[in-house]
Amino acid sequence: FPTRSRDALIDGFCGWWDVSFAGCDGREPPVLSTAPGVPSTVWAQCRFLLHKPLSVAANDKLQAECQLKCNKERESYSFQMKVQNKT
């Protein structure tokens, strides 16, 4: 997690993804990214809201555990994140 300069109340996180389309022709593969600071696409960054806000001090150590499961019926994924203050 990035360092914080002050105490905070965290109610969620932002996420993005990059994909590299590796080919067989030896050229540099094109990359599609939804990261901040890159040109916009039809895809977007994702908000991951917590069930309840997490209060943290500026020097607290956070730990996250993420799980991504394939949902074949919906042709999508389910994402679960557990965030703990380990201070």
Phi and psi restraints in degrees (value plus and minus 20) as a CYANA .aco file:
   2 PRO   PHI     -88.3   -48.3
   2 PRO   PSI     133.8   173.8
   3 THR   PHI     -92.3   -52.3
   3 THR   PSI     131.9   171.9
   4 ARG   PHI    -134.6   -94.6
   4 ARG   PSI     121.7   161.7
   5 SER   PHI    -111.7   -71.7
   5 SER   PSI     -26.2    13.8
   6 ARG   PHI    -174.3  -134.3
   6 ARG   PSI     147.2   187.2
   7 ASP   PHI     -82.8   -42.8
   7 ASP   PSI     132.5   172.5
   8 ALA   PHI    -169.6  -129.6
   8 ALA   PSI     141.4   181.4
   9 LEU   PHI    -136.2   -96.2
   9 LEU   PSI      91.6   131.6
  10 ILE   PHI    -115.8   -75.8
  10 ILE   PSI     103.8   143.8
  11 ASP   PHI    -132.5   -92.5
  11 ASP   PSI     -20.7    19.3
  12 GLY   PHI     155.4   195.4
  12 GLY   PSI    -199.3  -159.3
  13 PHE   PHI    -154.4  -114.4
  13 PHE   PSI     138.8   178.8
  14 CYS   PHI    -130.6   -90.6
  14 CYS   PSI     119.8   159.8
  15 GLY   PHI    -153.4  -113.4
  15 GLY   PSI     138.0   178.0
  16 TRP   PHI    -168.2  -128.2
  16 TRP   PSI     152.6   192.6
  17 TRP   PHI    -160.5  -120.5
  17 TRP   PSI     137.2   177.2
  18 ASP   PHI    -148.1  -108.1
  18 ASP   PSI     121.2   161.2
  19 VAL   PHI    -152.7  -112.7
  19 VAL   PSI     116.5   156.5
  20 SER   PHI    -128.1   -88.1
  20 SER   PSI     105.7   145.7
  21 PHE   PHI    -113.7   -73.7
  21 PHE   PSI      59.5    99.5
  22 ALA   PHI     -89.4   -49.4
  22 ALA   PSI     109.9   149.9
  23 GLY   PHI    -131.3   -91.3
  23 GLY   PSI    -194.6  -154.6
  24 CYS   PHI    -125.0   -85.0
  24 CYS   PSI     -18.2    21.8
  25 ASP   PHI    -113.1   -73.1
  25 ASP   PSI     -15.6    24.4
  26 GLY   PHI      62.8   102.8
  26 GLY   PSI     -25.0    15.0
  27 ARG   PHI    -100.2   -60.2
  27 ARG   PSI     143.0   183.0
  28 GLU   PHI     -82.6   -42.6
  28 GLU   PSI     104.4   144.4
  29 PRO   PHI     -88.6   -48.6
  29 PRO   PSI     121.3   161.3
  30 PRO   PHI     -87.5   -47.5
  30 PRO   PSI     128.8   168.8
  31 VAL   PHI    -141.2  -101.2
  31 VAL   PSI     112.3   152.3
  32 LEU   PHI    -125.3   -85.3
  32 LEU   PSI     105.3   145.3
  33 SER   PHI    -153.3  -113.3
  33 SER   PSI     125.1   165.1
  34 THR   PHI    -132.5   -92.5
  34 THR   PSI      -2.1    37.9
  35 ALA   PHI     -86.7   -46.7
  35 ALA   PSI     134.5   174.5
  36 PRO   PHI     -81.5   -41.5
  36 PRO   PSI     122.3   162.3
  37 GLY   PHI      68.4   108.4
  37 GLY   PSI     -24.0    16.0
  38 VAL   PHI    -121.9   -81.9
  38 VAL   PSI     141.9   181.9
  39 PRO   PHI     -77.7   -37.7
  39 PRO   PSI     124.6   164.6
  40 SER   PHI     -85.9   -45.9
  40 SER   PSI     129.9   169.9
  41 THR   PHI    -149.7  -109.7
  41 THR   PSI    -197.7  -157.7
  42 VAL   PHI     -93.3   -53.3
  42 VAL   PSI     -36.5     3.5
  43 TRP   PHI    -105.2   -65.2
  43 TRP   PSI     143.2   183.2
  44 ALA   PHI    -158.9  -118.9
  44 ALA   PSI     150.8   190.8
  45 GLN   PHI     -93.9   -53.9
  45 GLN   PSI     140.6   180.6
  46 CYS   PHI    -134.7   -94.7
  46 CYS   PSI     122.5   162.5
  47 ARG   PHI    -120.4   -80.4
  47 ARG   PSI     112.5   152.5
  48 PHE   PHI    -137.5   -97.5
  48 PHE   PSI      80.0   120.0
  49 LEU   PHI    -104.9   -64.9
  49 LEU   PSI     120.7   160.7
  50 LEU   PHI    -102.3   -62.3
  50 LEU   PSI     133.8   173.8
  51 HIS   PHI     -83.3   -43.3
  51 HIS   PSI     -57.6   -17.6
  52 LYS   PHI    -162.8  -122.8
  52 LYS   PSI     126.6   166.6
  53 PRO   PHI     -79.6   -39.6
  53 PRO   PSI     129.5   169.5
  54 LEU   PHI    -133.6   -93.6
  54 LEU   PSI      99.0   139.0
  55 SER   PHI    -105.7   -65.7
  55 SER   PSI     107.5   147.5
  56 VAL   PHI    -155.5  -115.5
  56 VAL   PSI     125.0   165.0
  57 ALA   PHI    -107.3   -67.3
  57 ALA   PSI     142.8   182.8
  58 ALA   PHI     -76.3   -36.3
  58 ALA   PSI     -54.6   -14.6
  59 ASN   PHI    -121.8   -81.8
  59 ASN   PSI     -11.6    28.4
  60 ASP   PHI     -85.6   -45.6
  60 ASP   PSI     129.1   169.1
  61 LYS   PHI    -122.5   -82.5
  61 LYS   PSI      99.2   139.2
  62 LEU   PHI    -120.3   -80.3
  62 LEU   PSI     129.1   169.1
  63 GLN   PHI    -152.1  -112.1
  63 GLN   PSI     115.2   155.2
  64 ALA   PHI    -142.7  -102.7
  64 ALA   PSI     123.5   163.5
  65 GLU   PHI    -145.7  -105.7
  65 GLU   PSI     103.0   143.0
  66 CYS   PHI    -137.4   -97.4
  66 CYS   PSI     125.9   165.9
  67 GLN   PHI    -157.2  -117.2
  67 GLN   PSI     108.4   148.4
  68 LEU   PHI    -137.8   -97.8
  68 LEU   PSI     101.3   141.3
  69 LYS   PHI    -139.6   -99.6
  69 LYS   PSI     118.2   158.2
  70 CYS   PHI     -96.2   -56.2
  70 CYS   PSI     111.3   151.3
  71 ASN   PHI    -131.2   -91.2
  71 ASN   PSI      72.6   112.6
  72 LYS   PHI     -84.4   -44.4
  72 LYS   PSI     -54.2   -14.2
  73 GLU   PHI     -84.3   -44.3
  73 GLU   PSI     -56.0   -16.0
  74 ARG   PHI    -118.4   -78.4
  74 ARG   PSI     -22.7    17.3
  75 GLU   PHI      31.9    71.9
  75 GLU   PSI      30.5    70.5
  76 SER   PHI    -171.0  -131.0
  76 SER   PSI    -190.5  -150.5
  77 TYR   PHI    -147.3  -107.3
  77 TYR   PSI     131.4   171.4
  78 SER   PHI    -129.0   -89.0
  78 SER   PSI     113.3   153.3
  79 PHE   PHI    -136.9   -96.9
  79 PHE   PSI     109.5   149.5
  80 GLN   PHI    -147.4  -107.4
  80 GLN   PSI     114.8   154.8
  81 MET   PHI    -151.2  -111.2
  81 MET   PSI     112.6   152.6
  82 LYS   PHI    -135.1   -95.1
  82 LYS   PSI     102.4   142.4
  83 VAL   PHI    -137.1   -97.1
  83 VAL   PSI     111.4   151.4
  84 GLN   PHI    -149.9  -109.9
  84 GLN   PSI     126.8   166.8
  85 ASN   PHI    -110.9   -70.9
  85 ASN   PSI      89.3   129.3
  86 LYS   PHI    -114.1   -74.1
  86 LYS   PSI      -3.7    36.3
